[in-house]
Amino acid sequence: MSLLVAGTLSFDSIETPRGRRDNQPGGSALFAASAAARTMPVRLLAVAGSDFDEPTLQRLASDGADLAGLERASGPNFRWHARYFGTGDQRETLATEFGVLADWAPQVPKTFLSSTRVFLANASPRLQTLILDQLHTPAFVALDTMGFWIERERETLLALLPRIDALLVNEDEAMLLCGCRDARASARELQRMGARLAIVKRGSRGVVAACGSLLIDMPAIGLDLVVDPTGAGDVFGGAFVAHLALSAGALPAAPALSAALAWASALASAVVEDFGLAGLARLGAAEGESRRDLLLRQALEMPG
């Protein structure tokens, strides 16, 4: 079994209270695929400009990612510049240059068309729709988005919700979509809007997941230092969908859902400890499992 990860490849220029990095490789597809590859083989669907970092792609391939869905386009790669504040839960986008992403019309390779597990990582809902339209009959589709797309392609995004199994958003994005300020209420409202499994990410305060009658609160790892929050949500999504793919059925029972949430949160806690993918790369298997187990114990101790 493989997980199809579709999203963006970018050059990120990041400013945080802990420092600054310019033009580091990033993007929703890169972060999500790097996390998912720890659990299962990945099929990558993305576009890269002629200037994108070749060693980064080689590392993905060496981690087991199938790059048959990677399009190399002539022109500059997608670039993103952002500044984070405080603990990293707030940020300001300073510049976005779409480059080759602006004209990308994704073509799913024949070898990917029968993918049964799919993660549509953060990207334009229009592109996410084009990709989903080409796939045969995936058993489980998860989708991530952001405020930029909710504001600009809202109707296209809303039309996708009944076609997917899981929606992953943060609290601000949930507020834009359904008008609820409380994470638990947001998760339930997103279910009513069509997402069978709704996940609301709360940064340093954990995550809430609603699935059927289940409502699960998962705490976050308490960190002494947050260096760069970029990609944490994408790492969470890739890790979550890959781990969930290990369970039977389209929608999970409580133990499988809790285990996937805890594993995803553990990996997301590692990526924020350094710039780019360095923190995730340093996380060993034993430490990742230790963080997962800690979160599961803490979740059991949470009231209500």
C-alpha positions in Angstrom: 0.0 0.0 0.0 1.2 3.5 -0.8 -0.1 7.0 0.1 -0.6 9.5 -2.7 0.5 12.9 -1.4 -0.4 15.9 -3.6 0.6 19.5 -2.8 3.2 22.1 -3.3 7.0 22.4 -3.3 8.3 25.7 -2.3 11.2 27.9 -1.3 10.4 29.3 2.1 11.9 32.5 3.6 11.1 32.3 7.3 11.5 34.9 10.1 10.9 33.8 13.7 12.0 35.1 17.1 14.7 32.4 16.9 16.2 33.5 13.6 15.7 33.7 9.9 16.3 31.4 7.0 15.9 32.3 3.3 14.9 30.0 0.4 14.9 26.8 2.4 13.0 23.9 0.7 9.5 23.5 1.9 5.9 23.2 0.7 3.0 21.1 1.8 3.9 18.1 -0.4 7.5 18.1 0.9 6.6 18.2 4.6 3.7 15.8 4.3 5.5 13.3 2.2 8.6 13.4 4.5 6.4 12.6 7.5 4.2 9.9 5.7 7.3 8.1 4.4 8.2 7.1 8.0 5.1 4.8 7.9 4.6 3.7 4.3 5.7 4.3 0.7 4.6 7.6 -0.8 3.6 8.7 -4.2 4.4 12.4 -4.7 2.3 14.6 -7.0 3.7 18.1 -7.3 5.3 20.6 -9.7 8.9 21.9 -9.2 10.5 24.8 -11.0 13.7 24.5 -12.8 15.5 26.1 -9.8 14.1 23.7 -7.2 16.6 22.0 -4.9 17.7 18.7 -6.4 19.2 17.2 -3.3 15.9 17.6 -1.5 14.2 15.5 -4.2 16.9 12.9 -4.0 16.4 12.6 -0.3 12.7 12.0 -0.8 13.4 9.3 -3.3 15.9 7.7 -1.0 13.2 7.7 1.7 11.0 5.6 -0.6 9.0 8.2 -2.4 7.8 7.5 -5.9 8.5 10.7 -7.9 6.7 9.6 -11.1 4.1 12.3 -10.3 6.7 15.1 -10.0 6.5 17.6 -12.9 9.7 19.6 -13.7 8.5 22.9 -15.3 10.6 25.6 -16.9 10.5 28.7 -14.7 10.9 29.8 -11.1 9.6 27.7 -8.3 6.8 28.7 -5.9 8.2 30.9 -3.1 6.7 32.0 0.2 7.9 34.5 2.8 6.4 34.6 6.3 7.1 36.0 9.8 6.0 34.3 13.0 5.2 35.9 16.3 5.3 34.9 20.0 5.1 31.1 20.4 4.6 30.6 16.7 0.8 30.2 16.7 0.4 33.5 14.8 2.1 34.5 11.6 2.0 37.1 8.8 2.5 36.2 5.2 4.9 38.8 3.7 5.1 37.6 0.1 3.9 34.9 -2.2 5.3 34.2 -5.7 3.5 31.4 -7.4 6.0 30.8 -10.2 5.3 27.5 -12.1 2.5 26.7 -9.6 0.3 29.4 -11.2 0.0 27.4 -14.5 0.2 23.9 -13.1 -2.5 21.5 -14.5 -1.8 18.3 -12.5 -1.8 15.0 -14.5 -1.9 12.0 -12.3 0.4 9.2 -13.7 -1.3 6.0 -14.7 0.5 4.2 -12.0 -1.0 6.5 -9.4 -4.7 6.4 -10.6 -5.6 3.4 -8.5 -4.2 4.9 -5.2 -6.5 3.9 -2.4 -5.2 6.4 0.3 -4.9 10.0 -0.7 -3.8 13.2 1.1 -4.6 16.4 -0.8 -2.2 18.6 1.1 -2.6 22.3 1.3 -3.0 23.8 -2.2 -5.7 25.4 -4.4 -9.1 23.7 -4.1 -9.2 24.0 -7.9 -6.1 21.9 -8.2 -7.3 19.5 -5.5 -10.5 19.0 -7.5 -8.6 18.3 -10.7 -6.5 15.6 -9.0 -9.5 14.0 -7.3 -11.4 13.9 -10.6 -8.7 11.8 -12.2 -8.5 9.1 -9.5 -10.4 5.9 -9.8 -12.1 4.9 -6.5 -9.9 5.9 -3.5 -10.9 4.3 -0.2 -9.9 7.3 1.9 -9.2 10.9 0.9 -8.0 13.6 3.4 -7.8 17.3 2.5 -5.9 20.2 4.1 -6.4 23.9 3.2 -5.6 27.4 4.5 -7.3 30.8 4.9 -5.9 32.0 1.6 -7.9 29.4 -0.3 -11.0 29.6 1.9 -11.2 33.3 1.1 -10.5 33.0 -2.6 -12.0 29.6 -3.6 -14.6 29.0 -1.0 -17.3 27.5 -3.2 -14.9 25.1 -4.9 -13.7 24.0 -1.4 -17.2 23.6 -0.1 -18.0 21.4 -3.1 -15.1 19.1 -2.2 -16.3 18.4 1.4 -18.9 15.8 0.5 -16.3 14.0 -1.7 -13.7 13.5 1.0 -13.4 11.5 4.2 -11.3 13.8 6.3 -10.8 17.6 6.5 -7.8 19.1 8.4 -7.9 22.8 9.4 -6.6 25.0 12.2 -8.8 27.0 14.4 -8.7 30.2 12.3 -9.5 28.2 9.2 -12.4 26.5 10.9 -13.7 29.9 11.9 -13.5 31.1 8.3 -15.4 28.0 7.1 -18.1 27.6 9.7 -18.1 30.6 11.9 -17.4 28.7 15.2 -14.8 29.9 17.6 -14.8 26.7 19.8 -12.7 23.9 18.3 -15.1 21.1 19.4 -18.1 23.0 18.0 -16.2 23.7 14.8 -15.4 20.0 14.3 -19.1 19.1 14.7 -20.2 21.8 12.3 -17.6 20.8 9.7 -19.1 17.3 9.9 -22.5 18.7 9.1 -21.0 20.5 6.2 -19.9 17.2 4.7 -16.5 16.1 6.2 -17.1 12.7 7.8 -13.9 13.1 9.9 -13.1 16.7 10.9 -9.8 17.6 12.6 -9.2 21.1 14.1 -5.6 21.8 14.8 -4.9 24.0 17.8 -1.1 24.5 17.7 0.4 24.3 21.1 -3.0 23.4 22.6 -3.4 20.1 20.7 -6.0 18.9 18.3 -9.7 18.0 18.3 -11.1 15.3 16.0 -14.8 14.5 15.4 -15.7 11.2 13.6 -19.2 9.9 13.7 -20.3 10.2 17.4 -16.6 10.2 18.5 -15.1 13.5 19.8 -11.4 13.2 20.7 -9.1 15.8 22.3 -5.4 15.1 21.8 -2.9 17.3 23.7 0.3 18.7 22.2 3.8 17.9 23.4 5.0 20.6 25.8 8.1 22.1 24.2 10.7 24.4 25.8 11.6 25.8 22.4 9.7 26.4 19.2 12.1 27.5 16.4 10.1 27.3 13.2 6.4 26.3 13.0 6.5 26.1 9.2 5.2 22.8 7.9 3.9 21.5 11.3 0.4 21.2 10.0 1.6 19.5 6.8 3.8 17.0 8.8 0.8 16.4 11.0 -1.4 15.6 8.0 1.0 13.3 6.2 1.8 11.4 9.4 -1.9 11.2 10.4 -3.2 9.9 7.1 -0.3 7.4 6.7 -0.8 6.0 10.2 -4.6 5.8 9.7 -4.1 3.8 6.5 -2.8 1.0 8.7 -6.2 0.5 10.2 -9.0 -1.3 8.4 -12.1 0.5 7.0 -12.7 3.9 5.6 -13.3 5.5 9.0 -11.5 4.6 12.2 -12.6 3.4 15.5 -11.5 5.3 18.6 -8.2 3.5 19.3 -7.0 3.8 15.7 -8.0 7.4 15.5 -6.3 8.3 18.8 -3.1 6.4 17.8 -3.0 8.3 14.5 -3.6 11.6 16.2 -0.8 11.0 18.8 1.7 9.8 16.1 1.0 12.9 13.9 1.3 15.2 16.9 4.6 13.6 17.9 6.1 14.2 14.5 4.7 17.7 14.3 6.3 18.5 17.7 9.7 17.5 16.2 9.6 19.6 13.1 9.0 22.9 15.0 12.2 22.4 17.0 14.4 23.5 14.1 14.2 25.3 10.7 12.8 23.4 7.7 12.9 19.6 7.9 16.0 19.4 10.2 14.0 18.7 13.4 12.0 15.9 11.8 15.1 14.4 10.3 16.7 14.2 13.8 13.7 12.5 15.4 14.6 8.8 15.9 12.1 6.0 15.8 12.4 5.4 19.6 11.9 9.1 20.5 8.9 9.4 18.1 7.3 6.4 19.7 8.0 7.8 23.2 6.3 11.1 22.3 3.4 9.3 20.9 2.9 7.1 24.0 3.2 10.2 26.2 0.4 11.9 24.3 -1.8 8.8 24.5 -1.3 8.7 28.3 -2.1 12.4 28.6 -5.2 12.1 26.5 -6.5 9.4 28.8 -6.0 11.7 31.8 -7.9 14.6 30.2 -11.2 15.4 31.8 -14.5 14.8 29.9 
